[in-house]
Amino acid sequence: MFLALFIVIIVLLCLGLYYVFTRFRSLFLKGKDPKKVEKKERRKASLLALIPVAAIAAWCVLKPYAAVVAVLHLMIIWALLDLLFSIIDLIRNKKKAEGEPNVKTVPVWVTAILAIVLCSIYMGIAYYLAHHVYETRYAITTEKAVPPIKIALIADSHIGACFDGEGFAAHMKTIEEQNPDLLVISGDFVDDDTKRKDLEIACTALGSMKTTYGVFYVPGNHDRGYSQYRDFSYEDLLVELRKNNVTVLLDEVAELGDSYYVVGRKDRSMQRKEIEELISPLDQSRFTIVLDHQPNDYKAEAAAGCDLVLSGHTHGGQMIPIGPLGELIGANDATYGKETRGNTTFIVTSGIADWAIPYKTGTISEYVLVEVN
């Protein structure tokens, strides 16, 4: 699957670079048909067009995720502008008097500037939405006789992607100021590009947080890592978390007083217990908070009688139109937000950061506060 996706991305990138090359060449030819100009002029325009394309290609090598996404958006925006102005030209030329020559409404250089400016604005907004962290609040009501509780939820920090360890610590200070009763981390705390130094700083920040019940963590698919080049292991991560008094839950249950349970599930990518096996022994009069990184087990979690399930993983869809497509193909039961099935409330956060692709469109980066009453 990953190989197929990689091939598709490479093909799209090549198409994008070629399309941008043809647009720049047309710009240097001042809109003239390449087939109708002299070979020398065509060659000169092609060489000039190769300069920006070569610069973009070098960017794709140095910063592949950031650059490839930007190039594809430039291709799409430029193509849509070309299509729009072609339709306008077609309509205008149909209305002109008979015998008058066909005219082009918008010069090629205007289309080029518009495409680059619009793409820059769009990607700039996308970059801001990925790196600026918002606060999102939800209120949950329950018929169970439990005292109110305020839960702070984060997921997908991918430390090193949008912020380093110090940046993570600053966000934890902001969350601490909201006086949550507990902080829960629903997976992907780190990824392959996280440095051990930043991991240690982030874990120290978690250890110093002041809450009623402490900090709880469950793993995500990136926490285990997909490569061997980072300078710490998954086991090192768990040791560092526990050293800083973070409760690591691997198919385990923690009690909060005599009213709440925190049920922490291993990630879907790991061998794990069924949710029914974790929930059935528990006192059903208590409120169960389930942490499950990937929102993929809604049917079983609702049937098991979970009260609240908190997930991440989807990044809120990351970029348009990934979110709807993910649900359409069944990759996730939900992409973002709050949903109720039976007596179970599900919340999926878009994450406090991003993985690799430093952009978000149609969604935000956030930490979540859930108040249960």
C-alpha positions as CSV (number, residue, x, y, z in Angstrom):
1,M,0.0,0.0,0.0
2,F,2.8,2.4,1.0
3,L,4.7,1.6,-2.2
4,A,1.7,2.2,-4.3
5,L,1.1,5.5,-2.6
6,F,4.7,6.5,-3.1
7,I,4.5,5.7,-6.8
8,V,1.3,7.8,-7.2
9,I,2.9,10.7,-5.4
10,I,6.1,10.6,-7.6
11,V,3.9,10.4,-10.7
12,L,1.8,13.4,-9.6
13,L,5.0,15.3,-8.7
14,C,6.5,14.7,-12.2
15,L,3.2,15.8,-13.8
16,G,3.1,18.8,-11.6
17,L,6.7,19.8,-12.4
18,Y,6.1,19.3,-16.1
19,Y,3.0,21.4,-16.1
20,V,4.7,24.2,-14.2
21,F,7.6,23.9,-16.8
22,T,5.1,24.3,-19.7
23,R,3.5,27.4,-18.0
24,F,6.8,29.1,-17.4
25,R,7.9,28.3,-21.0
26,S,4.6,29.8,-22.2
27,L,5.4,32.9,-20.1
28,F,8.8,33.3,-21.6
29,L,7.3,32.8,-25.1
30,K,4.7,35.5,-24.2
31,G,1.9,33.1,-24.9
32,K,2.9,32.1,-28.4
33,D,2.4,28.5,-29.5
34,P,5.8,26.7,-29.1
35,K,5.2,24.9,-32.4
36,K,5.0,28.2,-34.2
37,V,8.2,29.8,-33.0
38,E,11.7,29.3,-34.2
39,K,13.7,26.5,-32.7
40,K,16.2,28.9,-31.2
41,E,13.5,31.0,-29.4
42,R,11.8,27.8,-28.2
43,R,15.1,26.4,-26.8
44,K,15.9,29.7,-25.0
45,A,12.4,29.8,-23.4
46,S,12.8,26.2,-22.3
47,L,16.1,26.8,-20.7
48,L,14.7,29.8,-18.9
49,A,11.7,27.8,-17.7
50,L,14.1,25.1,-16.4
51,I,15.6,27.5,-13.9
52,P,12.5,27.9,-11.6
53,V,11.6,24.3,-12.2
54,A,15.1,23.1,-11.2
55,A,14.9,25.3,-8.0
56,I,11.5,23.7,-7.2
57,A,12.9,20.2,-7.8
58,A,15.8,20.9,-5.5
59,W,13.4,22.1,-2.8
60,C,11.5,18.8,-3.3
61,V,14.7,16.9,-2.5
62,L,15.6,18.9,0.5
63,K,12.1,19.3,2.0
64,P,10.0,16.6,0.2
65,Y,6.8,16.7,2.2
66,A,6.6,20.5,2.3
67,A,7.6,21.0,-1.3
68,V,5.6,18.2,-3.0
69,V,2.4,19.4,-1.5
70,A,3.1,23.0,-2.5
71,V,4.0,22.0,-6.1
72,L,0.8,20.0,-6.5
73,H,-1.3,22.9,-5.2
74,L,0.5,25.3,-7.6
75,M,-0.2,22.9,-10.5
76,I,-3.9,22.7,-9.5
77,I,-4.4,26.4,-9.0
78,W,-2.6,27.3,-12.2
79,A,-4.5,24.8,-14.2
80,L,-7.8,26.0,-12.8
81,L,-6.9,29.6,-13.7
82,D,-5.9,28.5,-17.2
83,L,-9.3,26.7,-17.5
84,L,-11.2,29.7,-16.2
85,F,-9.5,32.2,-18.5
86,S,-9.9,29.8,-21.5
87,I,-13.6,29.7,-20.9
88,I,-13.8,33.5,-20.7
89,D,-11.8,33.8,-23.9
90,L,-14.1,31.3,-25.6
91,I,-17.2,33.1,-24.6
92,R,-15.7,36.5,-25.5
93,N,-14.6,35.4,-29.0
94,K,-18.0,33.9,-29.7
95,K,-19.5,37.3,-29.1
96,K,-17.1,39.3,-31.3
97,A,-18.1,40.6,-34.6
98,E,-17.5,38.3,-37.6
99,G,-14.1,38.8,-39.2
100,E,-12.4,40.2,-36.1
101,P,-9.3,38.2,-34.9
102,N,-9.5,36.1,-31.8
103,V,-8.1,37.8,-28.7
104,K,-6.8,36.6,-25.4
105,T,-8.5,38.2,-22.4
106,V,-5.7,37.8,-19.9
107,P,-2.0,37.8,-20.7
108,V,0.1,34.8,-19.8
109,W,2.2,36.8,-17.2
110,V,-1.0,37.8,-15.3
111,T,-2.1,34.2,-15.0
112,A,1.4,33.2,-13.8
113,I,1.5,36.0,-11.1
114,L,-2.1,35.1,-10.0
115,A,-1.2,31.4,-9.7
116,I,1.9,32.0,-7.7
117,V,0.3,34.6,-5.4
118,L,-2.8,32.6,-4.8
119,C,-0.8,29.4,-4.1
120,S,1.5,31.3,-1.7
121,I,-1.5,32.8,0.2
122,Y,-3.2,29.4,0.4
123,M,-0.1,27.5,1.5
124,G,0.7,30.3,4.0
125,I,-2.7,30.0,5.6
126,A,-2.3,26.2,5.6
127,Y,1.1,26.5,7.3
128,Y,-0.4,28.9,10.0
129,L,-3.3,26.5,10.7
130,A,-0.8,23.6,11.3
131,H,1.5,25.6,13.6
132,H,-0.9,27.7,15.6
133,V,-2.6,25.8,18.4
134,Y,-6.2,26.5,19.2
135,E,-8.3,25.5,22.2
136,T,-11.5,23.4,21.5
137,R,-14.0,22.7,24.2
138,Y,-16.7,20.0,24.5
139,A,-19.3,19.5,27.2
140,I,-20.5,15.9,28.0
141,T,-23.5,15.1,30.2
142,T,-24.0,11.7,31.9
143,E,-26.8,10.2,33.9
144,K,-24.2,8.4,36.1
145,A,-23.7,9.8,39.6
146,V,-20.2,11.1,39.2
147,P,-18.6,14.4,40.1
148,P,-17.7,16.9,37.3
149,I,-14.3,16.4,35.7
150,K,-12.3,18.4,33.2
151,I,-10.2,16.4,30.8
152,A,-7.4,17.9,28.7
153,L,-6.8,15.9,25.5
154,I,-3.8,16.1,23.2
155,A,-2.7,13.8,20.4
156,D,-0.3,13.7,17.5
157,S,2.4,16.0,18.9
158,H,5.0,14.4,16.7
159,I,7.6,16.3,18.6
160,G,10.1,17.9,16.1
161,A,7.5,18.4,13.3
162,C,5.9,21.7,14.3
163,F,7.7,22.4,17.6
164,D,10.7,21.0,19.5
165,G,10.7,20.0,23.2
166,E,10.7,23.6,24.4
167,G,7.8,24.4,22.2
168,F,5.9,21.4,23.6
169,A,6.6,22.5,27.1
170,A,5.2,26.0,26.3
171,H,2.0,24.4,25.1
172,M,1.7,22.3,28.3
173,K,2.0,25.5,30.4
174,T,-1.0,26.9,28.4
175,I,-3.0,23.8,29.0
176,E,-2.1,23.8,32.7
177,E,-3.5,27.3,33.0
178,Q,-6.9,25.9,32.2
179,N,-6.8,23.8,35.4
180,P,-7.7,20.4,34.0
181,D,-8.2,17.5,36.4
182,L,-6.1,15.2,34.1
183,L,-4.2,15.3,30.8
184,V,-4.5,12.4,28.4
185,I,-2.3,11.8,25.4
186,S,-4.0,9.7,22.7
187,G,-0.9,8.6,20.9
188,D,1.8,9.7,18.4
189,F,3.6,11.7,21.1
190,V,6.8,11.3,19.0
191,D,7.8,10.1,15.5
192,D,10.9,9.0,13.5
193,D,12.3,12.5,13.4
194,T,12.1,13.3,17.1
195,K,15.4,13.8,18.9
196,R,16.1,12.3,22.3
197,K,16.9,15.7,23.7
198,D,13.5,17.0,22.7
199,L,11.8,13.9,24.0
200,E,13.5,14.4,27.4
201,I,12.4,18.0,27.6
202,A,8.8,17.2,26.7
203,C,8.6,14.4,29.2
204,T,10.0,16.7,31.9
205,A,7.3,19.2,31.0
206,L,4.6,16.5,31.5
207,G,6.1,15.5,34.8
208,S,5.9,19.1,36.1
209,M,2.2,19.6,35.2
210,K,-0.1,20.2,38.1
211,T,-3.4,18.4,37.8
212,T,-5.7,16.5,40.1
213,Y,-5.1,13.0,38.7
214,G,-2.0,13.3,36.6
215,V,-1.0,12.5,33.0
216,F,-2.1,9.4,31.1
217,Y,-0.6,8.1,27.8
218,V,-1.4,5.5,25.2
219,P,0.8,4.8,22.2
220,G,0.1,5.6,18.5
221,N,1.5,4.0,15.4
222,H,4.3,6.5,15.1
223,D,5.5,6.1,18.7
224,R,7.0,2.7,17.9
225,G,8.8,4.2,14.9
226,Y,9.0,3.1,11.3
227,S,12.8,3.3,10.9
228,Q,16.0,2.7,12.9
229,Y,17.7,6.1,12.6
230,R,16.2,7.9,15.6
231,D,18.4,8.0,18.7
232,F,16.0,6.3,21.1
233,S,13.7,3.3,21.1
234,Y,10.1,2.8,21.9
235,E,11.1,1.2,25.2
236,D,13.3,4.3,25.9
237,L,10.2,6.4,25.3
238,L,8.1,4.4,27.8
239,V,10.9,4.6,30.4
240,E,11.2,8.4,30.0
241,L,7.4,8.8,30.4
242,R,7.2,6.7,33.5
243,K,10.3,8.4,35.0
244,N,8.3,11.6,34.8
245,N,5.2,10.1,36.5
246,V,3.2,9.7,33.3
247,T,0.8,6.7,33.6
248,V,1.4,4.5,30.6
249,L,-1.6,2.4,29.8
250,L,-1.1,-0.6,27.5
251,D,-4.4,-2.4,27.5
252,E,-4.7,-1.4,31.1
253,V,-7.1,0.4,33.4
254,A,-6.5,3.2,35.9
255,E,-8.9,4.3,38.6
256,L,-9.7,8.0,39.3
257,G,-11.1,8.0,42.8
258,D,-14.2,5.9,43.0
259,S,-16.1,7.5,40.1
260,Y,-14.0,7.2,36.9
261,Y,-11.9,4.8,35.0
262,V,-9.3,5.6,32.4
263,V,-9.0,2.7,30.0
264,G,-5.9,2.8,27.8
265,R,-5.7,0.7,24.6
266,K,-2.7,-0.3,22.7
267,D,-2.6,1.1,19.1
268,R,-4.6,-0.7,16.4
269,S,-1.2,-1.5,14.7
270,M,-0.2,-3.6,17.8
271,Q,-1.5,-6.9,19.1
272,R,-4.1,-5.9,21.6
273,K,-7.1,-7.0,23.6
274,E,-10.7,-6.5,22.5
275,I,-12.4,-3.6,24.2
276,E,-15.0,-5.9,25.7
277,E,-12.3,-7.8,27.5
278,L,-11.1,-4.5,29.1
279,I,-14.5,-3.1,29.9
280,S,-16.5,-6.1,31.1
281,P,-14.8,-6.6,34.6
282,L,-15.3,-2.9,35.5
283,D,-18.0,-1.4,37.8
284,Q,-20.6,-0.2,35.3
285,S,-21.8,2.6,37.6
286,R,-18.5,4.4,37.1
287,F,-17.8,6.6,34.1
288,T,-15.2,5.1,31.6
289,I,-12.8,7.3,29.6
290,V,-11.3,5.2,26.8
291,L,-8.1,6.3,25.1
292,D,-7.7,4.8,21.7
293,H,-5.3,6.4,19.2
294,Q,-7.0,5.4,16.0
295,P,-10.8,6.0,15.6
296,N,-11.5,2.6,14.1
297,D,-13.4,0.6,16.6
298,Y,-16.6,2.6,17.2
299,K,-19.0,-0.3,16.9
300,A,-17.3,-2.5,19.4
301,E,-16.6,0.4,21.8
302,A,-20.3,1.4,21.8
303,A,-21.4,-2.2,22.2
304,A,-19.0,-2.6,25.2
305,G,-20.7,0.3,27.0
306,C,-17.8,2.8,27.0
307,D,-18.9,6.3,28.1
308,L,-16.3,8.4,26.4
309,V,-13.7,7.5,23.7
310,L,-10.9,10.0,22.9
311,S,-8.8,9.5,19.8
312,G,-6.5,11.3,17.4
313,H,-4.5,9.9,14.4
314,T,-6.5,11.5,11.6
315,H,-5.1,15.1,12.0
316,G,-8.6,16.3,11.3
317,G,-8.2,15.1,7.7
318,Q,-5.0,17.1,7.3
319,M,-5.8,18.6,4.0
320,I,-8.8,18.9,1.7
321,P,-10.2,16.4,0.6
322,I,-8.4,13.7,2.6
323,G,-10.9,13.6,5.5
324,P,-14.0,12.6,3.5
325,L,-12.0,10.2,1.4
326,G,-10.7,8.5,4.5
327,E,-14.2,7.9,5.8
328,L,-15.4,6.9,2.3
329,I,-12.9,4.1,2.0
330,G,-13.4,3.0,5.6
331,A,-9.9,4.0,6.9
332,N,-11.5,5.7,9.9
333,D,-14.9,5.7,11.6
334,A,-14.7,9.4,12.0
335,T,-12.2,12.1,11.1
336,Y,-12.9,15.0,13.5
337,G,-15.2,16.2,16.2
338,K,-17.8,14.8,18.5
339,E,-20.2,12.0,17.7
340,T,-22.6,9.9,19.9
341,R,-23.5,6.3,19.2
342,G,-26.0,4.9,21.8
343,N,-24.7,5.9,25.2
344,T,-21.1,6.4,24.0
345,T,-19.6,9.7,23.1
346,F,-16.7,9.7,20.6
347,I,-14.3,12.7,20.2
348,V,-11.5,12.8,17.6
349,T,-9.0,15.6,17.9
350,S,-7.2,17.1,14.9
351,G,-4.0,16.9,17.0
352,I,-1.7,19.6,18.5
353,A,0.7,19.4,15.6
354,D,1.4,17.6,12.3
355,W,3.5,14.8,11.0
356,A,5.9,15.7,8.2
357,I,3.5,17.7,6.1
358,P,3.6,21.2,7.7
359,Y,0.2,22.3,6.4
360,K,-3.5,21.9,7.4
361,T,-6.5,23.0,5.3
362,G,-10.1,22.6,6.4
363,T,-8.9,21.8,10.0
364,I,-6.7,23.2,12.7
365,S,-4.1,22.2,15.3
366,E,-5.6,22.1,18.8
367,Y,-5.7,20.9,22.3
368,V,-9.1,19.8,23.6
369,L,-10.9,20.4,26.9
370,V,-13.7,18.0,27.7
371,E,-16.0,18.8,30.7
372,V,-18.1,15.9,32.0
373,N,-21.1,16.8,34.1
